[in-house]
Amino acid sequence: MSAVLLPGAVPTAPPPPTPPAPPVFGLRLATGLAGVLLAVLVSGLNENITKVALADIRGAMGIARDDASWLVALYAAASVSAMAFAPWCSVTFSLRRLTAAAILVCMAAGVLCPFAPNLSVLMFLRVVQGAAGGALPPMLMTVALRFLPPNIKLYGLGGYALSATFGPSLGTPLAAFWTEYLGWQWAFWQIVPGSIVALLMVSWGLPQDPLRLERLRQFDWRGLLLGLPAINMLVVGLLQGERLAWFASPLICVLLGGGLLLLVLFFINEWSHPLPFFKLQLLSRRNLSHALLTLGGVLFVLLAVILIPSSYLAQVHAYRPLQTAPVMLMVALPQLIALPLVAALCNIRAVDCRWVLAIGLALLALSCVLGARMSPDWIRTHFYLLQAVQIFAQPMAVIPLLLLATTGLAPQDGPFASAWFNTIKGMSAVVATGVLDALITRRNHFHSTVLSERLGNLPAGVDMAGIAQRMHAQVVTLTSSDLYLTVAAIALAMILIIPILPTRVYPPRAA
């Protein structure tokens, strides 16, 4: 029945609709969350496996080494860009729609990659797959922050931590299995079964939010036109820098210089935009700023402790990925137990997560100091002790950062925090790769020069091939030792800022 207006009465606007109650966490939501987690792990494995199996893929598809480096760089650029802009899109087009679409596109591109008729098509498919895969990690953090009850929220964030600890370590063993037994095509196709299961779980488990297309009226076009090329230029410049001799290359100068300029303009625009992709004001939160800063250092360390033993064993003892797999599995598989245990520890109110973080970083530094004592005689078994130390060190260095970054966030700030955390995560991996490549090259040249000068003029009849082989093994060993010491120093430096920047937080609890 319509209301009757009395003469002279002023009509009033109808009251705003009551927002729907948040869904109750149960089997359905748990299934949706597990589906997003599975999709993120599958996407991360896809990136790492294809990188490890790149030599086999190049040989099978007739791709030159330089061209293959562009495949890696363009995939990474698309992935990091998607991490930056996906949280905004998830609010506008709904979390479930965007997650399901990303899973479907990532899977379809992976199926098509081995059938690419030429390099250009393969690059296009990898860019599409990188963008779809990069959109998934922010969705996992958003789902955990939004739907999990406070008492178990940290366990959901621990699941997110698997993408930084479990996934990278599992890449080498799986790549070894596919290339040795089933064929290089499975480096691309291995995502299909997990993606199908994840798609079904997400479609059934996550609630369907309404479209919020009104946000498009305030779309940050200037931010997109500045931020997207900035991220792409910086990622490609960092990953191609060592191959093209860094600033001796005009292309690298344009990519890094232009990318930094566009990034500064992007942040200036984001500061005042009413509906930004990045909320810079959040950086005034000391714990979030500390978590982002430390995250970059932790990811540098985690990438290095995977790269060093793999590279050493391949160069000195000619290990194939299948032979290196046990070293990686030593850390990867126990994460399924270590992560929930560390999450349970941080979920105890009496435990200060800052000191859990400090202990985790100290254990990582210890592992690297032990590794710095390596010699050319080291084989796979010598690395087991180092890997065993990292089983609990890795989750202890990641889960406290998630707790520090997300505690006390307002619900509307969740997507912004996800954008910050995941973009820093993606960009840190790129920076670490570029820096490690540069360090390896410089230290190899240094040790080669020193050893050559010590050898001097050798007498005739000396086995030059044998000496060259031993010298190469010594150079690789000394460089690996230098990297371990550098990484240990970074881990210790991050401990020093813990008493200064972050403040004490407590695990979330229901009101």
Helices and strands as residue ranges (DSSP letters): H 27-52, H 54-61, H 65-93, H 95-112, G 113-115, H 119-134, H 136-147, G 150-152, H 153-177, I 178-182, H 186-189, H 191-205, G 213-218, H 221-240, G 246-248, H 250-272, G 280-284, H 286-317, H 321-332, H 335-346, H 353-371, G 380-383, H 384-406, G 411-413, H 414-455, H 464-496
